[in-house]
C-alpha cells in the first residue's frame, strides 16, 4: 500500500515539476561565502565565481528543463547576511510555455538583504508563450543599510517568431520592504487579450517591458545630469522603444517598453554601468555567462 502511494506521488511530481533553491551568503573576513544551501528538483547553482574580488560572489541559477509547463513551480530564496555581497543571474531566458493543465505555472523569488549587505538580482528575461498562465512573484525584504539592485524583463509572446500573446494570463508582482515598511509595490494582472496591451496608458502594442529598481537615492547632484543625458540618448537610439527613470524616496526606478528583449537587457546593463560605481564604489562587472 505504501509503495503504491509513493509511486503515485512520484508520478504527480513528474507531471507537475516543482523545484526549489535556497541559499545563505555570509561575509567572512571580507570574503563573501556561500553558507547553507538547499535544493529540490531541477534547480541548481554552479560553483561561486569571483570575477571582481573575493568580496562579491557571482552566482548562476540553473534550471535545466529551460521552461515551465502547467503546474510547474520554481521557488528561489536568497539571503545575504550582514556585509555579504552577492550577484545572482541566469544563463538563459526563462520560458513559460502554453498551459493546457488549468494549473498556473510560475516562479516565486524571496530575497532577504541584511544590514550593510548587497544583493544584485539580474536575471535574463522571462518569455511568456501564447496561452501561458504564469505567475512571476518577487519579494524583497531589506534591513537597515542593506541594498537591493534588481531588474525584471518580461516578453509577451515571441515577436521574432511572429507569435503574439493573444490569450493566456500573467500575474506579476515586485514588492520591496525596508525594515518591514513598504518601499515599492508593483503589480500586474493581465488576461489576454486586454486593453493593457494596446492602450496608451499600457503597453502600446509593445511586447517587451522591464523594471529596474535600486533601493537607494541614486539621482544625486553629481549624477543627475549624466542620467538625464543617458535617458535622452537611449530614447533617441532605440525609438520607437522608450525608457523612463524616476527617483522616489529611497528607491530609484527605471522602466523599459519595446519589442526586443536584447534591447531591454542592453539598456539596463548600460544604466547599471553608470550607477553602480556611484552607489557601491564598484565598476560594473558583467557575468561571463551573459556573453556566452
C-alpha positions in Angstrom: 0.0 0.0 0.0 2.8 2.4 0.9 4.7 1.6 -2.3 1.7 2.3 -4.4 1.1 5.7 -2.7 4.8 6.5 -3.1 4.6 5.7 -6.8 1.6 7.9 -7.3 3.4 10.7 -5.5 6.4 10.4 -7.9 4.1 10.4 -10.9 2.3 13.5 -9.7 5.7 15.3 -9.3 6.7 14.3 -12.8 3.6 15.8 -14.2 3.9 19.0 -12.1 7.6 19.6 -11.7 8.4 21.6 -8.5 11.9 22.9 -7.9 13.4 24.9 -5.1 16.7 26.6 -4.3 17.6 28.3 -1.0 21.0 29.8 -0.3 22.6 31.9 2.5 25.6 34.1 2.0 28.0 35.3 4.7 30.9 37.7 4.9 33.9 36.1 6.5 36.9 38.5 6.8 35.8 40.4 3.7 35.2 37.3 1.7 31.6 36.6 0.7 31.0 32.8 1.0 28.1 30.6 0.3 26.7 29.2 3.5 23.8 26.8 4.0 22.1 25.8 0.8 19.1 23.6 0.0 17.7 22.4 -3.3 14.9 20.2 -4.6 14.1 19.2 -8.1 15.7 20.6 -11.3 17.1 23.8 -9.9 20.8 24.1 -9.2 23.7 26.6 -9.0 27.2 26.4 -10.4 30.2 27.0 -8.2 30.6 30.6 -7.0 32.6 32.9 -9.2 34.7 35.9 -8.0 35.5 37.9 -11.2 35.8 41.2 -9.2 37.4 40.1 -6.0 36.5 37.9 -3.0 34.1 40.4 -1.5 31.5 40.0 -4.3 30.2 36.5 -5.2 28.6 35.8 -8.6 26.1 33.0 -8.7 24.3 31.4 -11.7 20.9 29.9 -11.2 20.4 26.9 -13.5 17.1 25.4 -14.4 18.0 22.5 -16.9 14.4 21.9 -18.2 14.6 25.5 -19.5 10.9 26.3 -19.2 7.7 25.8 -17.2 4.5 24.0 -18.2 1.2 23.9 -16.3 1.7 23.3 -12.6 5.5 23.8 -12.6 6.7 26.0 -9.8 10.2 27.4 -9.1 10.9 28.7 -5.6 14.1 30.7 -5.1 15.3 32.1 -1.7 18.4 34.3 -1.5 19.5 35.5 2.0 22.5 37.8 2.2 23.8 38.2 5.8 25.5 41.4 7.1 28.2 42.7 4.7 27.8 39.9 2.2 27.6 40.9 -1.5 26.1 38.5 -4.0 25.2 39.0 -7.7 22.6 36.5 -8.9 21.9 35.9 -12.6 20.7 33.2 -15.0 22.4 31.6 -18.0 19.4 32.0 -20.4 15.9 33.3 -20.7 13.2 31.7 -18.6 10.2 30.3 -20.6 6.6 29.9 -19.6 5.0 27.6 -22.1 1.4 27.1 -23.3 -0.7 25.8 -20.4 -3.2 23.0 -21.1 -3.4 21.8 -17.5 -5.6 24.6 -16.0 -3.0 24.9 -13.1 -0.9 28.0 -13.0 2.9 27.9 -13.6 5.5 30.3 -12.4 8.3 31.4 -10.2 8.5 32.9 -6.7 11.7 34.7 -5.6 12.2 35.6 -2.0 15.2 37.9 -1.3 16.4 38.9 2.2 19.1 41.6 2.5 20.6 42.1 5.9 22.0 45.4 7.2 25.0 46.5 5.1 24.6 43.6 2.7 24.1 43.9 -1.1 22.1 41.7 -3.4 22.1 42.3 -7.1 19.4 40.2 -8.8 19.9 40.5 -12.6 18.3 37.6 -14.4 17.8 37.3 -18.1 14.3 37.8 -19.5 11.1 35.7 -19.0 9.2 34.8 -22.1 5.5 34.0 -22.0 4.3 31.8 -24.8 0.8 32.3 -26.1 -1.8 30.6 -23.9 0.6 30.5 -20.9 -0.9 31.1 -17.4 2.0 32.4 -15.4 2.9 33.9 -12.1 6.2 35.9 -11.5 6.4 37.0 -7.9 9.4 38.7 -6.3 9.5 39.7 -2.7 12.5 41.7 -1.3 13.0 42.4 2.4 15.7 44.8 3.3 17.1 45.5 6.8 18.8 48.7 7.9 21.6 49.8 5.4 21.1 46.8 3.1 21.0 47.5 -0.6 19.0 45.8 -3.4 19.7 46.2 -7.1 17.5 44.3 -9.4 15.7 44.1 -12.8 12.9 42.1 -14.4 12.3 41.8 -18.1 9.2 40.2 -19.5 8.3 39.2 -23.1 4.7 38.7 -24.1 4.9 36.2 -26.9 7.8 35.8 -29.3 7.7 38.7 -31.8 10.7 37.3 -33.8 8.7 34.1 -34.4 5.6 36.1 -35.2 3.8 34.7 -32.1 1.8 37.2 -30.2 0.4 36.8 -26.7 -3.2 36.6 -27.8 -4.6 34.5 -25.0 -3.4 33.5 -21.5 -2.7 35.2 -18.3 0.1 36.8 -16.2 0.2 37.8 -12.6 3.5 39.7 -11.9 4.4 41.2 -8.6 7.6 43.0 -7.3 7.3 44.1 -3.7 10.1 45.6 -1.7 10.0 46.4 2.0 12.6 48.1 4.2 12.6 47.5 7.9 9.1 46.0 7.4 7.8 49.2 5.8 6.6 49.2 2.2 9.2 50.8 -0.2 8.0 49.7 -3.6 5.0 47.7 -4.7 4.4 47.0 -8.4 1.7 44.5 -9.6 0.3 43.5 -12.9 -2.7 41.3 -13.6 -3.1 40.6 -17.3 -5.6 38.4 -19.1 -5.1 38.5 -22.8 -6.5 40.0 -24.9 -6.5 43.1 -22.8 -6.7 46.8 -23.2 -3.5 47.0 -21.2 -1.7 45.5 -24.2 -2.8 48.2 -26.6 -3.7 51.2 -24.5 -1.7 54.4 -24.3 -1.5 54.0 -20.6 -0.5 50.4 -21.1 2.0 48.6 -23.3 1.0 50.5 -26.6 1.2 47.3 -28.7 4.8 46.6 -27.4 5.6 43.1 -26.4 8.6 43.6 -24.0 8.6 45.5 -20.7 11.1 45.8 -17.9 11.6 47.3 -14.5 15.0 48.1 -12.9 14.9 49.1 -9.2 17.6 50.2 -6.8 16.8 50.7 -3.1 18.7 54.0 -2.8 18.7 57.7 -3.7 20.6 57.4 -6.9 19.8 60.7 -8.6 22.1 62.9 -6.6 23.5 66.2 -8.0 26.7 64.6 -9.2 24.9 62.0 -11.4 21.5 63.5 -12.2 22.6 65.3 -15.3 24.5 62.2 -16.5 21.4 60.1 -16.1 19.2 62.6 -17.9 21.7 62.7 -20.8 21.7 58.9 -20.8 17.9 58.7 -20.9 17.7 61.2 -23.8 20.4 59.3 -25.8 18.8 55.9 -25.2 15.3 57.1 -26.3 16.8 58.6 -29.4 18.8 55.4 -30.2 16.1 52.8 -29.5 13.0 54.6 -30.8 10.2 53.6 -31.0 11.0 51.8 -27.8 11.4 54.0 -24.8 12.9 54.2 -21.3 11.9 56.4 -18.3 13.6 56.9 -14.9 12.1 58.1 -11.7 13.6 58.9 -8.2 11.3 58.4 -5.3 12.3 58.4 -1.6 14.8 55.6 -1.1 14.0 53.9 -4.4 15.2 54.6 -8.0 13.0 53.1 -10.8 13.8 52.7 -14.5 11.2 51.4 -17.0 11.7 49.9 -20.5 9.0 49.4 -23.1 9.8 48.0 -26.5 9.8 44.9 -28.7 13.2 43.3 -28.2 14.5 41.6 -25.1 18.1 42.2 -26.2 17.4 46.0 -26.3 16.0 45.8 -22.8 19.0 43.9 -21.4 21.5 46.2 -23.1 19.6 49.3 -21.8 19.5 48.2 -18.2 23.1 47.0 -18.4 24.3 50.4 -19.6 22.3 52.1 -16.8 23.8 49.6 -14.3 27.3 50.6 -15.6 26.6 54.2 -14.8 25.0 53.9 -11.3 26.9 51.0 -9.8 30.2 53.0 -9.2 28.2 55.8 -7.5 26.3 53.6 -5.1 28.7 50.8 -4.2 32.0 52.2 -5.4 32.5 49.3 -7.9 32.5 49.4 -11.6 30.0 47.1 -13.4 31.4 43.6 -13.9 29.2 41.7 -16.3 28.9 38.0 -15.5 30.7 36.0 -18.2 27.6 33.9 -18.8 26.0 37.0 -20.5 28.5 36.8 -23.3 28.3 33.0 -24.0 
